Amino acid sequence: MKTIGVFFGSRSPEHDISIITGQFVISGLKKLGYPVVPVYLDKRGRWFLGQEFGELKSFTGSKLNLGNFKQYVLDLGQSQGRLVFTQKGLLGKTLAIDVAFPALHGSNGEDGTIQGLFEMFNVPYVGCNVASSAMAMDKILTKQVLKANNIPTAQFQSFSKTEWDKGYEAILQGLENTMGFPMVVKPPLLGSSIGIVKVGNRKDLVQAVETAFYYGNHVLVEDCVENLMDITCAVLGNDEPIASLLQESLASSEVLSFTDKYLTEGGSQLGNAQKSLVIPARISANLSESIRASALAAFKALNCAGIARVDFLLDQQTGKYFVSEINTLPGTLYHHLWDKSGIQFPQLLIRLIALAEATHMAKNRFTSVFESELLKMAGSVKLQTKLNQKVE
């Protein structure tokens, strides 16, 4: 049986959420009998491998003393078609990973960076590819793709820190003229509702924008959807994906916050806050099917694969809905919603690994080599003269 490497943690504001997802996946894979290598990336970006990192209690008790563990290094020569790690020092162990299972959330993992590593070493991995992960991680790019594909998304504007510093008065006036209050301010590269603020006046708008710039060089401002119902649809598959039932989340405030998602009653995004979740959502069958179709359309528009979660904002008064964002590595794989949709967690894991291997096989059917006469021409007198010329 192939060895699965589960990657979690990393240099991300969502580090702790990733630990929970990672432990959840590790436990599930072990129950299925898979050999599992836990790969923990700490907040400094250091890599640690070993079964000690495959237990949640290692992270919830006394502070983990990483200085007690020997680090592993990636063996570049041996890593082709799999990842081979060797432990530093004499008699160091060697660990090989056949399939990568990223359980990373946010920057330095969910944004295409770790996927690029897997691609370079031709290793099969669960979930979206580099481009899809990068686009979905960036809420501005996501909304541009949605708009280009006529998939409903709320009106928005974005701007950089340089543009803000040069002419924030004009930006503020433009936002007020085109959208008006209330608005929602978001750091475009974060998840889990971190930094998202609903504002009702110019003073609060300026403060929210300035705060958002602490998290990145761009800010996204959206038109606020009133009479809000927060709807979620999970998607599973490659070329022929399927959509889950719809989940309705009950927020303690007008914007579903980090506290709502992960802390209150165990967290709605972790499937624990049963009082805050309604599955299926309390909407008409026709509206439900329309939203599920839009979730599939968004998944395909960003060329996603494996698994994703599509979040919607529904105006209960008008019945209009808007895609808010696409999450390519949903917390704990949104197992609770798939469970209600008829796919138990063990089957979900098996499907995801099968989808990863299918994607890998399909990719390797194509050639990545192009034969040319270019290097034979490199010995020409003309080219050699150019190469040997001194730079004045």
Summary of the structure (lengths in Angstrom):
residues: 392
radius of gyration: 23.3
end to end distance: 61.0
largest distance: 77.6
contacts: 1252
relative contact order: 0.12
helix: 39%
strand: 22%
